Amino acid sequence: MIAVPPAALEGLPAAVPVQPDADTARGWLLDELAKPAYASAQPSPIDRAAEAFVTWFSGLFDVRGSNTPPVALAIALGVVVAVLVVALLLFGVPRRNRRSSVGALFGADDRRSAGEMRRAAEAAMAAGDWSLAVLERFRALARGLDERTLVAVFPGTTASAFAAAAARTFPAEHGDLQSAAELFDGVRYADEQAVRQDALSVFALDDRLAAARPQTLEPA
């Protein structure tokens, strides 16, 4: 084979093939990959992590290409479901659904009459459960005015909204209605403990309004 001096190759067209040795080819490749255009095209650490996760997750369902027995896979999936169930039990339903019931006087399925609620309040009072007595008697107050068509009460009506509406019909009781609503919210939603006097004040307010005529209906 005739050796060609390097200087003789300078005038040859670029299309003439050159076959470098292994070290030279490796050097050319490393130089090429070191250029900014190639560096910017490399996947980021986040891309690599996401790809690894997708590969792992897909492999869980590839029984033929996996060394994990089907029974072990079923157990793993069962553990995931169990964790979701426990999270639901601990944290409840999504916040968007919980907000609709926060502060509400009645549950959606509470269809008791005012008389039934008053009896429940009296039973709680006799048992010394002042907090339950406050809740049941304030609900009885609201349900009683609703039954008299003086104040409209719905499943989502809050204690404060009811007190404001009732105060428009019974303006003289505005202060006591507001205090009773705050007491209800504190007991029901802030885990405050009522005392006997709290229950007696709500009982007395209910008795007064049950016997009172609304101011809007009184003769001028």
NUSE-590816 format. One record per residue (C-alpha): residue in one letter; x, y, z. Coordinates in nm, 2 decimals. Layout:
% NUSE-590816
<site residuo="A" X="X" Y="Y" Z="Z"/>
...
END
This chain:
% NUSE-590816
<site residuo="M" X="0.00" Y="0.00" Z="0.00"/>
<site residuo="I" X="0.14" Y="0.34" Z="-0.10"/>
<site residuo="A" X="0.15" Y="0.60" Z="0.17"/>
<site residuo="V" X="0.01" Y="0.94" Z="0.07"/>
<site residuo="P" X="0.17" Y="1.24" Z="0.24"/>
<site residuo="P" X="-0.08" Y="1.45" Z="0.44"/>
<site residuo="A" X="-0.01" Y="1.76" Z="0.24"/>
<site residuo="A" X="-0.13" Y="1.58" Z="-0.07"/>
<site residuo="L" X="-0.48" Y="1.54" Z="0.08"/>
<site residuo="E" X="-0.54" Y="1.91" Z="0.13"/>
<site residuo="G" X="-0.64" Y="1.97" Z="-0.23"/>
<site residuo="L" X="-0.87" Y="1.67" Z="-0.26"/>
<site residuo="P" X="-1.25" Y="1.72" Z="-0.26"/>
<site residuo="A" X="-1.44" Y="1.68" Z="0.07"/>
<site residuo="A" X="-1.62" Y="1.38" Z="-0.08"/>
<site residuo="V" X="-1.32" Y="1.16" Z="-0.08"/>
<site residuo="P" X="-1.37" Y="0.91" Z="0.20"/>
<site residuo="V" X="-1.13" Y="0.89" Z="0.49"/>
<site residuo="Q" X="-1.11" Y="0.59" Z="0.71"/>
<site residuo="P" X="-0.97" Y="0.70" Z="1.05"/>
<site residuo="D" X="-0.83" Y="0.45" Z="1.31"/>
<site residuo="A" X="-1.03" Y="0.37" Z="1.62"/>
<site residuo="D" X="-0.87" Y="0.64" Z="1.85"/>
<site residuo="T" X="-0.91" Y="0.91" Z="1.59"/>
<site residuo="A" X="-1.28" Y="0.82" Z="1.53"/>
<site residuo="R" X="-1.35" Y="0.82" Z="1.90"/>
<site residuo="G" X="-1.19" Y="1.16" Z="1.94"/>
<site residuo="W" X="-1.40" Y="1.30" Z="1.65"/>
<site residuo="L" X="-1.72" Y="1.16" Z="1.81"/>
<site residuo="L" X="-1.64" Y="1.31" Z="2.15"/>
<site residuo="D" X="-1.56" Y="1.65" Z="1.99"/>
<site residuo="E" X="-1.89" Y="1.64" Z="1.80"/>
<site residuo="L" X="-2.10" Y="1.55" Z="2.10"/>
<site residuo="A" X="-1.94" Y="1.82" Z="2.31"/>
<site residuo="K" X="-2.09" Y="2.09" Z="2.08"/>
<site residuo="P" X="-2.36" Y="2.31" Z="2.25"/>
<site residuo="A" X="-2.63" Y="2.19" Z="2.00"/>
<site residuo="Y" X="-2.59" Y="1.83" Z="2.13"/>
<site residuo="A" X="-2.56" Y="1.93" Z="2.50"/>
<site residuo="S" X="-2.89" Y="2.12" Z="2.48"/>
<site residuo="A" X="-3.07" Y="1.82" Z="2.34"/>
<site residuo="Q" X="-2.98" Y="1.60" Z="2.63"/>
<site residuo="P" X="-3.27" Y="1.50" Z="2.86"/>
<site residuo="S" X="-3.28" Y="1.68" Z="3.19"/>
<site residuo="P" X="-3.27" Y="1.50" Z="3.53"/>
<site residuo="I" X="-3.64" Y="1.54" Z="3.55"/>
<site residuo="D" X="-3.69" Y="1.39" Z="3.21"/>
<site residuo="R" X="-3.48" Y="1.09" Z="3.31"/>
<site residuo="A" X="-3.67" Y="1.05" Z="3.63"/>
<site residuo="A" X="-4.01" Y="1.07" Z="3.45"/>
<site residuo="E" X="-3.89" Y="0.82" Z="3.19"/>
<site residuo="A" X="-3.77" Y="0.58" Z="3.46"/>
<site residuo="F" X="-4.10" Y="0.60" Z="3.65"/>
<site residuo="V" X="-4.30" Y="0.53" Z="3.33"/>
<site residuo="T" X="-4.08" Y="0.24" Z="3.25"/>
<site residuo="W" X="-4.12" Y="0.10" Z="3.61"/>
<site residuo="F" X="-4.50" Y="0.15" Z="3.62"/>
<site residuo="S" X="-4.54" Y="-0.01" Z="3.27"/>
<site residuo="G" X="-4.33" Y="-0.30" Z="3.38"/>
<site residuo="L" X="-4.57" Y="-0.37" Z="3.67"/>
<site residuo="F" X="-4.83" Y="-0.48" Z="3.41"/>
<site residuo="D" X="-4.59" Y="-0.66" Z="3.18"/>
<site residuo="V" X="-4.62" Y="-1.01" Z="3.33"/>
<site residuo="R" X="-4.42" Y="-1.17" Z="3.06"/>
<site residuo="G" X="-4.12" Y="-0.94" Z="3.10"/>
<site residuo="S" X="-4.13" Y="-0.92" Z="3.47"/>
<site residuo="N" X="-3.98" Y="-1.14" Z="3.74"/>
<site residuo="T" X="-4.26" Y="-1.03" Z="3.98"/>
<site residuo="P" X="-4.51" Y="-1.31" Z="4.04"/>
<site residuo="P" X="-4.88" Y="-1.22" Z="3.96"/>
<site residuo="V" X="-4.96" Y="-1.28" Z="4.33"/>
<site residuo="A" X="-4.70" Y="-1.03" Z="4.44"/>
<site residuo="L" X="-4.83" Y="-0.78" Z="4.19"/>
<site residuo="A" X="-5.19" Y="-0.82" Z="4.32"/>
<site residuo="I" X="-5.07" Y="-0.77" Z="4.67"/>
<site residuo="A" X="-4.89" Y="-0.45" Z="4.57"/>
<site residuo="L" X="-5.19" Y="-0.31" Z="4.40"/>
<site residuo="G" X="-5.40" Y="-0.41" Z="4.71"/>
<site residuo="V" X="-5.17" Y="-0.21" Z="4.93"/>
<site residuo="V" X="-5.21" Y="0.10" Z="4.71"/>
<site residuo="V" X="-5.59" Y="0.07" Z="4.73"/>
<site residuo="A" X="-5.57" Y="0.03" Z="5.11"/>
<site residuo="V" X="-5.35" Y="0.34" Z="5.14"/>
<site residuo="L" X="-5.61" Y="0.54" Z="4.93"/>
<site residuo="V" X="-5.89" Y="0.41" Z="5.15"/>
<site residuo="V" X="-5.71" Y="0.50" Z="5.47"/>
<site residuo="A" X="-5.64" Y="0.85" Z="5.34"/>
<site residuo="L" X="-6.01" Y="0.89" Z="5.26"/>
<site residuo="L" X="-6.10" Y="0.79" Z="5.61"/>
<site residuo="L" X="-5.85" Y="1.02" Z="5.77"/>
<site residuo="F" X="-5.90" Y="1.33" Z="5.56"/>
<site residuo="G" X="-6.26" Y="1.27" Z="5.44"/>
<site residuo="V" X="-6.40" Y="1.36" Z="5.11"/>
<site residuo="P" X="-6.25" Y="1.63" Z="4.89"/>
<site residuo="R" X="-6.26" Y="1.98" Z="5.04"/>
<site residuo="R" X="-6.50" Y="2.11" Z="4.78"/>
<site residuo="N" X="-6.77" Y="1.87" Z="4.91"/>
<site residuo="R" X="-6.70" Y="1.93" Z="5.27"/>
<site residuo="R" X="-6.74" Y="2.31" Z="5.24"/>
<site residuo="S" X="-7.11" Y="2.27" Z="5.15"/>
<site residuo="S" X="-7.19" Y="2.13" Z="5.50"/>
<site residuo="V" X="-6.97" Y="2.34" Z="5.72"/>
<site residuo="G" X="-7.17" Y="2.57" Z="5.94"/>
<site residuo="A" X="-7.51" Y="2.41" Z="5.84"/>
<site residuo="L" X="-7.78" Y="2.38" Z="6.10"/>
<site residuo="F" X="-7.93" Y="2.06" Z="5.97"/>
<site residuo="G" X="-7.80" Y="1.76" Z="5.79"/>
<site residuo="A" X="-7.95" Y="1.68" Z="5.45"/>
<site residuo="D" X="-8.15" Y="1.39" Z="5.60"/>
<site residuo="D" X="-8.27" Y="1.56" Z="5.92"/>
<site residuo="R" X="-8.65" Y="1.57" Z="5.87"/>
<site residuo="R" X="-8.75" Y="1.60" Z="6.24"/>
<site residuo="S" X="-9.01" Y="1.84" Z="6.35"/>
<site residuo="A" X="-8.96" Y="2.12" Z="6.59"/>
<site residuo="G" X="-9.14" Y="1.92" Z="6.86"/>
<site residuo="E" X="-8.91" Y="1.62" Z="6.81"/>
<site residuo="M" X="-8.61" Y="1.84" Z="6.84"/>
<site residuo="R" X="-8.73" Y="2.00" Z="7.15"/>
<site residuo="R" X="-8.79" Y="1.66" Z="7.31"/>
<site residuo="A" X="-8.43" Y="1.56" Z="7.22"/>
<site residuo="A" X="-8.31" Y="1.88" Z="7.37"/>
<site residuo="E" X="-8.50" Y="1.82" Z="7.70"/>
<site residuo="A" X="-8.36" Y="1.46" Z="7.71"/>
<site residuo="A" X="-8.01" Y="1.60" Z="7.67"/>
<site residuo="M" X="-8.07" Y="1.86" Z="7.94"/>
<site residuo="A" X="-8.19" Y="1.59" Z="8.18"/>
<site residuo="A" X="-7.88" Y="1.39" Z="8.11"/>
<site residuo="G" X="-7.66" Y="1.68" Z="8.18"/>
<site residuo="D" X="-7.53" Y="1.70" Z="7.82"/>
<site residuo="W" X="-7.54" Y="2.08" Z="7.79"/>
<site residuo="S" X="-7.37" Y="2.09" Z="7.45"/>
<site residuo="L" X="-7.62" Y="1.86" Z="7.28"/>
<site residuo="A" X="-7.90" Y="2.04" Z="7.45"/>
<site residuo="V" X="-7.78" Y="2.37" Z="7.30"/>
<site residuo="L" X="-7.76" Y="2.21" Z="6.95"/>
<site residuo="E" X="-8.10" Y="2.05" Z="6.96"/>
<site residuo="R" X="-8.28" Y="2.34" Z="7.10"/>
<site residuo="F" X="-8.13" Y="2.59" Z="6.86"/>
<site residuo="R" X="-8.23" Y="2.36" Z="6.57"/>
<site residuo="A" X="-8.58" Y="2.34" Z="6.72"/>
<site residuo="L" X="-8.59" Y="2.71" Z="6.73"/>
<site residuo="A" X="-8.50" Y="2.73" Z="6.36"/>
<site residuo="R" X="-8.73" Y="2.45" Z="6.26"/>
<site residuo="G" X="-9.02" Y="2.61" Z="6.46"/>
<site residuo="L" X="-8.99" Y="2.94" Z="6.28"/>
<site residuo="D" X="-8.97" Y="2.75" Z="5.95"/>
<site residuo="E" X="-9.29" Y="2.56" Z="6.03"/>
<site residuo="R" X="-9.46" Y="2.89" Z="6.10"/>
<site residuo="T" X="-9.34" Y="3.01" Z="5.76"/>
<site residuo="L" X="-9.17" Y="3.31" Z="5.93"/>
<site residuo="V" X="-8.81" Y="3.22" Z="5.83"/>
<site residuo="A" X="-8.72" Y="2.99" Z="5.55"/>
<site residuo="V" X="-8.47" Y="2.72" Z="5.65"/>
<site residuo="F" X="-8.30" Y="2.48" Z="5.42"/>
<site residuo="P" X="-8.05" Y="2.19" Z="5.47"/>
<site residuo="G" X="-7.76" Y="2.43" Z="5.39"/>
<site residuo="T" X="-7.87" Y="2.72" Z="5.60"/>
<site residuo="T" X="-7.61" Y="2.83" Z="5.85"/>
<site residuo="A" X="-7.68" Y="2.93" Z="6.21"/>
<site residuo="S" X="-7.57" Y="3.29" Z="6.14"/>
<site residuo="A" X="-7.78" Y="3.32" Z="5.83"/>
<site residuo="F" X="-8.08" Y="3.19" Z="6.02"/>
<site residuo="A" X="-8.02" Y="3.43" Z="6.31"/>
<site residuo="A" X="-7.99" Y="3.73" Z="6.07"/>
<site residuo="A" X="-8.32" Y="3.63" Z="5.89"/>
<site residuo="A" X="-8.50" Y="3.57" Z="6.22"/>
<site residuo="A" X="-8.38" Y="3.91" Z="6.36"/>
<site residuo="R" X="-8.55" Y="4.08" Z="6.07"/>
<site residuo="T" X="-8.88" Y="3.93" Z="6.19"/>
<site residuo="F" X="-8.80" Y="3.97" Z="6.56"/>
<site residuo="P" X="-8.57" Y="4.28" Z="6.58"/>
<site residuo="A" X="-8.59" Y="4.29" Z="6.96"/>
<site residuo="E" X="-8.42" Y="3.95" Z="6.98"/>
<site residuo="H" X="-8.13" Y="4.04" Z="6.74"/>
<site residuo="G" X="-7.86" Y="4.03" Z="7.01"/>
<site residuo="D" X="-7.98" Y="3.70" Z="7.17"/>
<site residuo="L" X="-8.02" Y="3.54" Z="6.83"/>
<site residuo="Q" X="-7.67" Y="3.63" Z="6.72"/>
<site residuo="S" X="-7.53" Y="3.51" Z="7.06"/>
<site residuo="A" X="-7.72" Y="3.18" Z="7.02"/>
<site residuo="A" X="-7.59" Y="3.13" Z="6.67"/>
<site residuo="E" X="-7.23" Y="3.19" Z="6.78"/>
<site residuo="L" X="-7.28" Y="2.95" Z="7.06"/>
<site residuo="F" X="-7.42" Y="2.69" Z="6.82"/>
<site residuo="D" X="-7.12" Y="2.73" Z="6.59"/>
<site residuo="G" X="-6.87" Y="2.71" Z="6.87"/>
<site residuo="V" X="-7.02" Y="2.39" Z="7.01"/>
<site residuo="R" X="-7.08" Y="2.23" Z="6.67"/>
<site residuo="Y" X="-6.78" Y="2.32" Z="6.48"/>
<site residuo="A" X="-6.51" Y="2.44" Z="6.72"/>
<site residuo="D" X="-6.55" Y="2.16" Z="6.98"/>
<site residuo="E" X="-6.64" Y="2.41" Z="7.26"/>
<site residuo="Q" X="-6.82" Y="2.28" Z="7.56"/>
<site residuo="A" X="-7.14" Y="2.44" Z="7.66"/>
<site residuo="V" X="-7.24" Y="2.49" Z="8.03"/>
<site residuo="R" X="-7.59" Y="2.47" Z="8.18"/>
<site residuo="Q" X="-7.65" Y="2.84" Z="8.16"/>
<site residuo="D" X="-7.58" Y="2.83" Z="7.78"/>
<site residuo="A" X="-7.85" Y="2.57" Z="7.74"/>
<site residuo="L" X="-8.09" Y="2.76" Z="7.95"/>
<site residuo="S" X="-8.04" Y="3.07" Z="7.75"/>
<site residuo="V" X="-8.12" Y="2.89" Z="7.42"/>
<site residuo="F" X="-8.42" Y="2.72" Z="7.58"/>
<site residuo="A" X="-8.55" Y="3.06" Z="7.70"/>
<site residuo="L" X="-8.50" Y="3.22" Z="7.35"/>
<site residuo="D" X="-8.69" Y="2.94" Z="7.18"/>
<site residuo="D" X="-8.98" Y="2.97" Z="7.43"/>
<site residuo="R" X="-9.00" Y="3.35" Z="7.38"/>
<site residuo="L" X="-9.00" Y="3.33" Z="7.00"/>
<site residuo="A" X="-9.24" Y="3.03" Z="7.00"/>
<site residuo="A" X="-9.49" Y="3.25" Z="7.18"/>
<site residuo="A" X="-9.42" Y="3.58" Z="7.01"/>
<site residuo="R" X="-9.58" Y="3.74" Z="6.72"/>
<site residuo="P" X="-9.35" Y="3.87" Z="6.45"/>
<site residuo="Q" X="-9.32" Y="4.25" Z="6.46"/>
<site residuo="T" X="-9.40" Y="4.27" Z="6.08"/>
<site residuo="L" X="-9.75" Y="4.13" Z="6.15"/>
<site residuo="E" X="-9.83" Y="4.34" Z="6.46"/>
<site residuo="P" X="-10.08" Y="4.63" Z="6.40"/>
<site residuo="A" X="-9.93" Y="4.97" Z="6.37"/>
END
